[in-house]
Structures are given as structure tokens and as C-alpha cells.
């Protein structure tokens, strides 16, 4: 079931109403029933696999509480993450047709994180199997995350929340905002990516513009979906962790990854990167490297290698294909290089007396965008050759003679105007948020005469300018496939 | 604590009141957006929408069917020459399964003395409506029961119906094609006003020859769904006690339709329904295939006038239809005719001089 579908809206409305009608102690049951319905509509494969994972997670966590065994944890993680890796990699490698359970990666990572937390005594094992099931099967987050920890979500799901008008209103606003970003902007930009993939004799500016627009589309698509998910949840007083914090304002690639798909990055940091970097082998490597490369660089080496590994895994997680490997390896190399060369940059900045504000901020912003864009050439293309070819052709033929014709061939002028205004609106709101202004919170507290027209505008914009209805595949969220 | 409880209760009551108002306003806004974005082409929903604006029980002859009817039956001729108060309730390519629901809906406000049912849908071979405009024509039906019924009858899978029932999912992308009159509520029927009776002039001339065919009784099976709904319409008319007449409008492509019409006529006989097929070569009433059609299916203005005269003469001969001219309740028919003449002082269609109309004064520059 797509979160763009009418079924989802009806289900979410039903769950929200039932949730508040039940006594506080029983409200989690509304979530359980709603999540089961979501999975039933998504196919038996989804409910079967998720239930199997939940059973392993629930039983495994209870066992881990009694027998704190590393072997047991490894076995449980192998079952959990191994089944995910198999399901995600087997079809593309073998050519077999398998229907993947909805939210496979998200609930697999979430359950793995829970097991590790129980093993590390950071969380208590949930004794009620249904509540354990709900933790990974909570329906809004199955569509595209976020990946929550038991500490963030477990308690909120099981303790019934009182109805709070503020949460309900800000949740509804967030939901609308998400639909606006996804349906009005992101889906309208599909045509620009298709134009790039179609090939032909494209001018360099067109390719570069297309890659930039793909990057924007990806952001609008993914963050829009997250807003819908978080908005639905917030209407019931359940706060899901933030997954995007305006990543395109980042000053470095490292910061970009701290703002983009935050919960995935946090998961890899907590459960993979840090453990590797501070492992016995990692510390030994750091000591040995210090003797060769100097103390600062040497100590940074284990972290850099762990980062490279983590990004390779993130790449492969996106898809079992070479483009994804290049995507991950590229970001891993950039991040590792930035870690290793950090002492050098610091001394250069100090020597040149470069400020961290003003013009330098802009320069760093442009540099970060440039580094991100290089990776995007491999994010939407199908084969490495295609990505490299487009990259090469970006620097050729910068003739603007057919500008108008090229643009119109992608989509009519009116569509460009709509997408442009939509992007400007999102940019404006993001700029305000970047200045620490809580736009949603402020809007929810303003006078009805201001708030309602804004909300009606969003509703009408989505209803009229949204891409949906006949001929539209509403399952086409870019990140649902993960 | 008690004070806090009361304050929260008051806050919540106030909140729910605002929420209900918000939802109502949002529904209103979306309904208007749906109305604006729904295509109001001549061949679409206008005649159904305008039916609700007709005075109650002011229609004696209800002509239901496809574009053949709305282009062929000139309600102004029937009114001016015979005093017949008739209304064309049609849309392009309207199958019987839509006609059934439009008739049911019309009977909520009108009690016609006669229903004319276009025979053309008997030639349609589809099980459902692939063409959006057929389903969109049902958007004019206000009654939810009949609208939903018509939509479900049109779509291939029940799941597809929800988009049409809600409306916006199917029409929202029309924003690029909006015109000023799309915003007018109630609709102006393409500038024709509320008195319009559903006649749409096809103003062109295309030359054809009289269809060449052997006039026999050989039948070709109708599509099962068309047959099912034709039967339903016959039963509905019988149940309501309203005489129903099948009508075959002349069209140059008739040779391809003949065997289907035979099947429908035999079906009608089973139900004791009368049918008049004006494609019958023995019925000569002055129609010229060389000048009286606007395309391969539709009568043009001149052809429509000739045909409507013949139809009016036949209807008054066979049915006791009252002459409503001069009755104040039927003043809208005079207004409709007047507006039609004002809007179209002359047509491209040739041959007016051979068919002078007592109520038609050709303009001075008329050739």
C-alpha cells in the first residue's frame, strides 16, 4: 500500500479516530490492528516476513537477556540482516522475480538495532510479543522509514497518548506539506530524469541541469514521504525521528550525510562504524599508522577505513549493482579523504586566515553541491558507462540556441512554472527552518484567518497540481523499493 | 485540577467545532475545483447538468442517447412546428448502461409522456468504457445513487470507479485547458443558457451517398451488457408506465449498423416496445445524403430540421402529445428557440431556401 493512495488516507484516518476512541491503555491496539491491515493490503509476503523477523527479534531479545552471548547475537543478526541481504540481492543477481516485503530494510535494521541495544544493556527486552511486533511493524514507517531505536519509539507506541490539538494540527500540516513536496514538485520532475535517460544529443547545460533537478527531485520525494509518515504519526502524538534536516545547506559532505537520511546514518554509525573504529583491531591499526603517518592522521585511519566500508555497504544497500557500488565507494572515499586530510585543511585555513563565514560559506556550499552532484550521475543511471558518458558530455556542447525547444520538449511551460514556484516555496520554508524558525509550529498557532488560507492553498495545490489519478503509479516512491 | 479539566474540555470543544468547519470548507472548495476542472464540452455533461434547471414536469418527450440524437433532433423545430416540449438528454457515444441511469435520474424531476431511445448503442461492442469522456459525461448526474451506478457500470474493474466517483483524480490535470466559462456556476452550456433543451448544432456539410444495403432481418448479436441494459431500460419504462420508442436516426454509415439494429428491434418486440428506424429506405422525407450530414454519423443543421419535422409529424400522429405553445409554464421553449436563432443567424449548411421555416427569417446577407 502506498502512502499516496486513497487506501492509506482512509486507513490512517480510521486508525487515528480509533486510537483516540480507545482508552489510553488500549490505544496501542489500534496501532497494531492498523499496521496489520497495512501489511495485509501490501501482500502476504510482507506480513509473513515481518512476523518471522519480529518473532526472532522478540525471542532473541529475551534469550539475550538471560544469556548474553556474542555468538547468539551474531546468529540472530545473521538471520535478520542475512534474510534482508538475500531478498534484496538474490532477484537482481539471479534474475528471479521475488515480491519484496514492504519496508524490508527498515524493519530489518530496526530489529537488528533493537537486538544490539538489548545485548549492550541499553534497552530492556519487550516481553509482550505483540508490542515487539508493533515496534517494527508500525505502519507509517514501513513505507520508507525512518529507522527508529527502541528508546525513541518503543515507549511512545505502547503508552497511549492523550489527544493534543497542537500535535494533531502540526501533524496534519506536516502531512500536507509532505504531499505537496512529493506530488506537486517531485513527481513533476520525473520528466526531467526521463529526458536524461532517453539519451540523444543533449547539450552539456541540459545534462547538468537534469542532474541538479534529479537531486532536488530525490530530496522532495524522500523528504516529502517522510513528512507524510511523520505527520500521520504526530497526529496520534507519536513523534518519529527526523530523517532530513535541509541537507542542501550543508557545508561539507560529512555534514550532508548527517542531514540526509539521518536515521540510516545514525544506525550505521552506532552499530557498525564506531564498533569497528574502536575495536581492538581498529585501535591497533591506529597505533601502527601513527608511527608511519604521524599521530593525527594515523589515529584517523581506522575511522576513515570504517567510513569507507560503511559507505560501500550503504551503496550496496541501495541496490545490488555496480552503480550503487560506485556511489557508495565515491562517498566513502570523499569522507575518508576528508577525515585523513582534516589536519592539513585546518593548517591551510589557519595559514590563509580563512573565515568560516560569509563568502567562504558560499564557496563551501558550492563545493559540497559539486561533490554531491558527481555521485548523482550514478544514482539515476542504470549502468556505470551511462553515468560516465553523461558526466563526460556535461562538459561538451554548451550551446543555448535550442534552449526553449529543449525545455518544452521535457514539459510544457506551465509545468515548469508550477515546479519552479513549488521549489521556491520549499526553499523559502527551508531557509526559515535553517534560521531555527519553527514554521509548522508558528503556523499552527497563528490566527485562523492566516492559517486556514495557507492550508486550503496546500490542499488545492495538491488536489489540482498534484500528479496522481489515472495512469499514475502511486507506488513510485523512490525510496519505497529499499 | 477541576479548573484545568473544564478549560481542556472547553478547548477541545472549540477545537472540534473549528475542525468540522475546516473540513466543510475544504469539501466545498474541492467540490468547486472538481466542477471547474470537469470538461464541459458540448458532447459531454451539459445536457444532464441543465436538466436540473428545467421547470419540474415540463418535458413531454425525453430523447435519450448518443450524439446522433443531440445533433439530429432539433428541439426548436419540434417546439415551433408542433408545440412538442422535448429535451435531448444525451452525451457522445452514450452506452445503454449510462442511458439507464440518466433516465432514472431524469424521472426524479420529470414525468415525460414519451421516451425516445437512440438505437445506436446496440452497435457498440465494448464491455466497458475505455474512453474517459463517456464516464466523464456521468459527472452531470447529481443523484449519488445513479451517478455511482453509472460509473460502476462504465469501469472495467470496480477499483477504477473510486477516481471517477471522487472526480478530481480524473479531471484535476485539466487546469491547462480551463476557459472562463468553466468557472461559471451554474454552467452556461457553452453560452446557451438555462433554457437550452439539449440540441447541439453540427454546422458543417459533408457529402455522402445513401447507404447501400439489403434491407433484411438478419441479426448480429449485440454486446451482452448493452443488451442487459437495453432490457433494464425497457423494464424501467414499463414499470414507470411511460411509453418508450426506439429510434434509429439516419446516418450515412448505417450499412454497418443494420444487423445490430435488427437484434435490438427483435429485443424490443419481446418487450412490446415500438421502434422507428429512419434509415429504412421506404421512409423518404426529403433528406439528402449529399448535403444534410455534417460527418459520417451526424445530421447537420439543415438535415436536423428536415428530420425533426418528420419526427414531429410522426410523434403527433401516433401519440397524444399536447401542444404546449402559449402555455406560460413552457415559456422557456420560446426562449430557447429565440436564443438559438440569435446565436446562429445563419449556418454554413446549404439549402435553406428549399426548406423555408415559418419561424425562421433568413438574415439579409443570406446567400
Contacts between the chains, C-beta under 8 A, distances in Angstrom:
chain1	res1	chain2	res2	distance
A	6	B	162	6.3
A	6	B	166	7.7
A	163	B	12	7.3
A	165	B	11	6.9
A	165	B	12	7.1
A	165	B	15	4.5
A	412	B	176	6.9
A	414	B	175	8.0
A	414	B	176	5.5
A	448	B	18	6.8
A	452	B	22	6.5
A	452	B	25	7.3
A	455	B	22	7.5
A	456	B	25	7.2
A	456	B	26	6.6
A	456	B	29	5.9
A	459	B	26	5.7
A	459	B	29	7.2
A	459	B	30	7.1
A	460	B	29	6.3
A	460	B	30	7.5
A	460	B	33	6.1
A	463	B	30	5.8
A	463	B	33	6.1
A	463	B	168	5.3
A	463	B	172	6.1
A	464	B	33	5.9
A	464	B	37	6.9
A	464	B	168	7.7
A	464	B	172	5.2
A	464	B	175	5.6
A	465	B	172	7.8
A	465	B	175	7.0
A	466	B	172	7.1
A	468	B	169	6.1
A	468	B	172	7.6
A	469	B	163	5.7
A	469	B	168	7.6
A	469	B	169	3.6
A	469	B	170	5.7
A	469	B	172	6.3
A	469	B	173	7.1
A	470	B	132	7.4
A	470	B	163	6.3
A	470	B	169	7.0
A	470	B	170	5.8
